[in-house]
Amino acid sequence: MAASLYLVAGKATDSVTHGFLPAAARLGLDVTLLTDRPSVHSGAHGGPVVECDVADFREIVAAVGDEPAALFSNSDFLQAPTALAAAYFGLPAKDWRAATRAKNKALMRRHLAPVDLVFSADARHVPDTAPYPLVVKPREGVASEDVFLVQDALELSTRVEEISARRDDPLVAEEYLPGRLHTLETLGDGRELRVLGSFRTTVSPPPFFVEERLEWTEPPPETPQVLAQLDALGIGFGACHTEFVVHEGRARVIEVNYRLIGDHCDFLLADLLGVPLFEQILRVHMGEPLADFESPRGRHAIAEPVIAERSGTLTSAPGPLHLDDGPVRLSYRPQRAVGDSVAVTRTNRDYLGTVRAIGPGPDEVNAALARFRAAHDWTIA
């Protein structure tokens, strides 16, 4: 009898649909998908799709059958309830407290204060002595949505009212941390926390923070500082995607996403490492140790989203593509379909699709990316 995996999901994502579900099938697992949005998953998953309130660990526990082999989620919002449900069954899991700290930016700052003190306050109760500029953001937000740089108290108040008109969840205001923006991709099995690699991130000009390019790079020398902060948060199991800046020899965490990197960079990472990454993550959640593999040498990679510059209807765009341009392997996966209505938000929600490129070096990869984009059209009317 095949082992049972319960995959906990909210909205449909390519990471789940094209990453973890196929990986589970290759591992021979019987997958039951637990979700509060069954209609968006039924077409992508041929197995059982069970509706439940996935934000409540008690409902997850009630929906799980006898002797599950693993409970797993790749959702930002569902790490803590999934961890609690897994703990109920005695399964390998993330520490639910660490998952809660990672998701709640106010808790994260409070917990990291002894290691790295960063100003953070409720955005409606910022003291006059605050070290402007500040970054105002939803306390548990994602995808750079409603994240703004503000220069003074008046601009802060204006942005808070603007954001609050769209959403009613709590907002925080944090000290702006200058420096070169990086990611750190890690995977742990509870015994070892392994650095998979790092991307150098380019973001849009302020006041927005839209990720415009991620370029593979060696983890910076300050990486041990980031690992120490992750350890302080209790993070060491499963996949984690951490964003941090390096400035004058100091690494400071911006955000911790206790899941695999998204926006198709997960597929790029798997291709670049040359290992079955999605399977490896699921194996860890089944109690298996990390497999031996090495970081790639002599290869360069870039993920570059195609970003909508105006609102309207997407009338033409390429479909999924895989092709070789000399020594460079290119892949493109749409995030919007022709006919979709597009509203510019100045967030990662503006991505029409992402081009991934892997090659021997920066010159070859950049040239191939430029040729690919010149050869294809994305039209919004």
C-alpha positions in Angstrom: 0.0 0.0 0.0 1.4 3.4 -1.0 2.3 5.9 1.7 -0.2 8.8 2.2 0.8 12.4 1.8 -1.7 15.1 2.8 -0.8 18.3 1.0 -2.4 21.4 2.5 -3.0 24.3 0.1 -4.9 27.5 -0.3 -4.9 29.1 -3.7 -3.6 27.2 -6.7 0.1 27.8 -7.4 2.5 26.5 -10.1 4.8 25.3 -7.3 2.1 22.9 -6.1 0.5 22.1 -9.5 3.7 21.6 -11.5 6.2 21.0 -8.7 5.1 19.1 -5.6 2.1 17.2 -7.1 4.2 15.6 -9.9 7.0 15.0 -7.4 4.7 13.1 -5.1 3.5 11.0 -8.1 7.1 10.2 -9.0 7.6 9.1 -5.4 4.6 6.8 -5.6 2.6 8.6 -2.9 -1.1 8.6 -2.5 -1.9 12.3 -2.3 -4.9 13.9 -0.7 -5.2 17.6 -1.2 -6.7 19.6 1.7 -7.9 23.0 0.8 -10.5 25.7 1.4 -10.7 26.3 -2.4 -11.4 22.9 -3.9 -12.7 24.2 -7.2 -9.3 25.7 -8.2 -7.4 22.4 -7.5 -9.8 19.7 -8.8 -8.6 20.1 -12.4 -4.9 19.9 -11.5 -5.1 16.9 -9.1 -6.6 13.6 -10.1 -6.7 12.3 -6.5 -8.9 13.3 -3.6 -9.5 17.0 -3.0 -11.0 17.5 0.5 -12.5 20.8 1.5 -11.7 22.0 5.0 -10.7 25.2 6.9 -7.0 24.8 6.4 -6.2 27.8 8.5 -7.4 25.8 11.6 -5.1 22.9 12.5 -8.0 21.1 14.2 -9.9 21.0 11.0 -6.8 19.6 9.2 -6.4 16.9 11.9 -10.1 16.0 11.5 -9.7 15.6 7.7 -6.7 13.4 7.8 -7.2 9.6 7.7 -5.3 6.9 9.5 -1.5 6.7 9.5 -0.5 9.5 7.2 3.2 9.4 6.1 3.5 13.2 5.9 1.7 16.5 6.1 3.1 19.3 4.0 2.3 22.8 2.8 4.2 25.3 0.6 1.8 28.1 1.5 3.1 31.1 3.5 -0.1 31.3 5.4 -0.5 27.6 6.2 2.9 26.7 7.7 1.9 27.0 11.4 -1.5 25.1 11.2 0.2 22.4 9.0 3.0 22.1 11.5 0.6 21.8 14.4 -1.4 19.1 12.6 1.8 17.2 11.7 2.9 17.3 15.4 -0.5 15.9 16.4 0.2 12.8 14.3 3.9 12.6 15.5 5.2 13.4 12.0 8.3 15.3 11.0 7.4 19.0 10.9 8.5 22.5 11.2 8.3 24.1 14.7 4.9 25.8 14.7 6.3 28.6 16.8 9.1 29.2 14.3 6.5 29.2 11.5 4.5 31.8 13.4 7.5 34.0 14.0 8.5 33.9 10.3 5.0 34.8 9.1 4.3 37.6 11.6 6.8 40.4 10.9 6.2 42.0 14.2 6.9 38.8 16.1 10.0 38.2 13.9 11.5 41.6 14.8 10.7 41.1 18.5 12.4 37.7 18.5 15.4 38.8 16.5 16.0 42.0 18.6 18.7 40.4 20.8 20.6 39.4 17.6 19.8 42.4 15.4 17.7 45.3 16.6 15.6 46.8 13.8 13.0 49.5 14.5 9.5 48.1 14.1 6.1 49.4 15.3 2.4 49.3 14.6 2.1 51.5 11.6 -0.7 53.5 13.3 1.4 54.1 16.5 4.8 55.2 15.2 6.7 57.4 17.7 8.0 60.8 16.7 11.6 59.5 17.2 11.2 56.9 14.5 14.3 56.6 12.2 12.8 57.6 8.8 12.7 56.5 6.1 10.5 53.6 7.0 8.9 50.7 5.1 5.2 50.3 5.7 3.8 46.8 5.0 1.1 44.3 6.0 2.2 42.5 9.1 1.6 39.1 7.4 1.7 40.2 3.8 3.2 38.6 0.7 4.5 39.4 -2.8 5.5 43.0 -2.0 1.8 43.8 -1.9 1.1 47.1 -0.3 4.7 47.7 0.7 5.9 51.3 0.4 8.9 53.4 1.4 7.8 56.5 3.3 10.0 59.5 4.1 8.1 61.2 6.9 5.2 61.0 9.2 2.8 62.6 6.8 3.6 60.2 4.0 3.3 57.3 6.5 -0.2 58.4 7.5 -1.2 58.8 3.9 0.0 55.3 2.9 -1.6 53.7 6.0 -5.0 55.2 5.1 -4.6 54.2 1.4 -3.7 50.6 2.3 -6.4 50.4 5.0 -9.0 51.3 2.4 -8.1 48.1 0.6 -7.5 45.7 3.5 -8.2 45.5 7.2 -5.3 43.4 8.4 -2.6 45.0 10.7 0.3 47.0 9.3 3.8 47.5 10.5 6.4 50.2 9.9 10.0 49.1 9.9 13.3 50.8 9.6 14.5 50.9 6.0 17.6 48.7 5.7 20.1 49.8 3.0 22.4 47.4 1.2 22.6 44.8 -1.6 19.5 42.6 -1.6 20.1 38.8 -1.6 18.1 35.7 -1.0 19.3 32.6 0.9 17.8 29.3 -0.1 18.1 26.6 2.6 16.8 23.1 3.2 17.0 21.2 6.5 16.1 17.7 7.7 16.1 18.6 11.4 19.8 17.5 11.8 21.4 19.6 9.0 20.5 22.9 7.6 22.0 23.1 4.1 22.6 26.3 2.1 21.4 25.5 -1.5 22.5 28.9 -2.8 21.7 32.6 -3.1 20.2 35.0 -5.6 21.1 38.6 -6.0 17.8 40.5 -6.3 17.1 43.7 -8.2 14.0 45.6 -7.2 12.1 48.5 -8.8 12.8 52.1 -7.8 11.2 53.3 -4.5 8.6 53.7 -3.2 7.8 50.2 -4.5 9.6 46.9 -4.0 8.8 44.8 -7.1 11.4 42.1 -7.8 12.6 42.6 -11.3 15.4 40.1 -11.6 17.0 37.3 -9.5 20.6 36.4 -10.5 22.4 33.3 -9.1 25.4 34.2 -7.1 27.7 32.7 -4.5 26.3 33.2 -1.0 28.0 36.4 0.3 30.6 36.1 3.1 28.1 37.5 5.6 25.9 34.4 5.1 26.8 32.9 8.6 25.1 36.0 10.1 21.9 35.1 8.3 22.1 31.5 9.4 22.6 32.7 13.0 19.4 34.7 12.7 17.5 31.8 11.3 18.7 29.7 14.1 17.5 32.3 16.6 14.1 32.1 15.0 14.1 28.3 15.3 14.2 27.6 11.6 15.9 24.5 10.5 13.5 22.0 8.9 12.2 21.9 5.3 12.6 24.6 2.7 13.1 28.3 3.6 13.5 31.4 1.4 15.1 34.3 3.3 15.5 37.8 2.0 18.3 39.9 3.5 20.6 42.9 2.7 24.3 43.2 3.1 25.7 46.6 4.1 29.2 47.4 5.4 29.9 43.8 6.3 26.6 43.3 8.1 23.8 41.0 7.0 20.2 42.0 8.1 17.1 39.9 7.5 14.3 41.6 5.6 11.8 38.7 5.5 11.7 35.0 6.1 9.4 32.9 4.0 9.3 29.4 5.6 8.7 27.7 2.3 10.4 27.1 -1.1 11.2 30.2 -3.2 8.4 31.0 -5.6 7.6 33.0 -8.8 9.1 30.1 -10.8 12.5 30.5 -9.2 11.9 27.2 -7.5 12.0 25.5 -11.0 15.1 27.4 -11.8 16.7 26.3 -8.6 15.8 22.7 -9.3 17.2 22.9 -12.8 20.4 24.6 -11.6 21.1 22.2 -8.8 20.4 19.3 -11.1 18.6 17.4 -8.4 14.9 16.4 -7.8 14.4 19.3 -5.5 10.6 18.9 -5.0 11.0 15.2 -4.2 13.8 16.0 -1.8 11.7 18.4 0.1 8.8 15.9 0.4 11.3 13.2 1.5 12.5 15.4 4.3 8.8 15.7 5.5 8.6 11.9 5.4 11.5 11.7 7.9 14.3 10.9 5.4 17.7 12.6 5.7 19.0 15.1 3.1 20.6 13.4 0.1 24.2 14.3 -0.9 24.4 16.9 -3.6 26.7 19.9 -4.3 26.1 23.4 -5.4 26.6 24.0 -9.1 30.0 25.3 -10.3 30.7 27.1 -13.5 27.1 27.8 -14.2 25.1 31.0 -14.2 21.3 31.5 -13.9 18.8 34.3 -14.0 15.1 34.5 -13.5 13.6 37.6 -15.1 9.8 38.3 -14.9 8.0 40.0 -17.7 6.1 42.8 -15.8 2.9 44.5 -16.9 3.5 48.2 -17.5 -0.2 49.1 -18.0 -3.6 47.8 -17.1 -5.9 46.2 -19.6 -6.4 42.8 -21.2 -3.6 40.6 -22.2 -4.2 40.0 -25.9 -1.0 38.3 -27.0 1.8 36.4 -25.1 3.8 33.2 -25.6 2.8 30.0 -24.0 5.1 27.7 -22.0 8.5 27.3 -23.8 11.7 25.4 -23.4 14.5 26.0 -25.9 18.3 26.2 -26.3 20.1 29.3 -27.4 23.6 28.1 -27.9 24.9 27.0 -24.5 22.0 28.6 -22.7 18.9 26.7 -21.7 15.8 29.0 -21.6 12.4 28.2 -20.1 9.3 30.4 -20.0 6.2 29.8 -17.9 3.2 32.1 -18.1 1.7 33.5 -15.0 -1.2 35.2 -16.9 -3.1 33.8 -19.9 -4.2 35.6 -23.0 -7.6 37.1 -22.3 -6.8 37.8 -18.6 -7.6 41.2 -17.2 -4.4 42.8 -15.8 -4.5 45.7 -13.3 -1.1 47.2 -12.5 -0.5 47.0 -8.7 3.3 47.6 -8.5 3.7 44.2 -6.8 4.8 40.8 -7.9 1.2 40.3 -8.9 2.1 42.2 -12.1 4.1 39.4 -13.5 2.9 38.1 -16.9 5.4 35.3 -16.8 9.0 34.5 -15.9 11.9 33.7 -18.2 14.5 31.3 -16.7 18.0 31.0 -18.2 20.9 28.8 -17.3 24.3 28.9 -19.0 28.0 28.9 -18.6 28.4 32.6 -17.6 26.7 36.0 -17.2 27.5 37.3 -20.7 26.0 34.3 -22.5 22.9 34.2 -20.2 22.2 37.9 -20.5 22.5 37.9 -24.3 20.2 34.9 -24.6 17.6 36.6 -22.3 17.7 39.7 -24.4 17.2 37.7 -27.6 14.3 35.8 -26.1 12.5 38.9 -25.0 13.1 40.6 -28.4 11.6 37.6 -30.2 8.4 37.5 -28.3 5.5 39.9 -27.7 3.4 40.6 -24.6 0.6 42.9 -25.6 -1.9 44.6 -23.2 -4.8 46.4 -24.9 
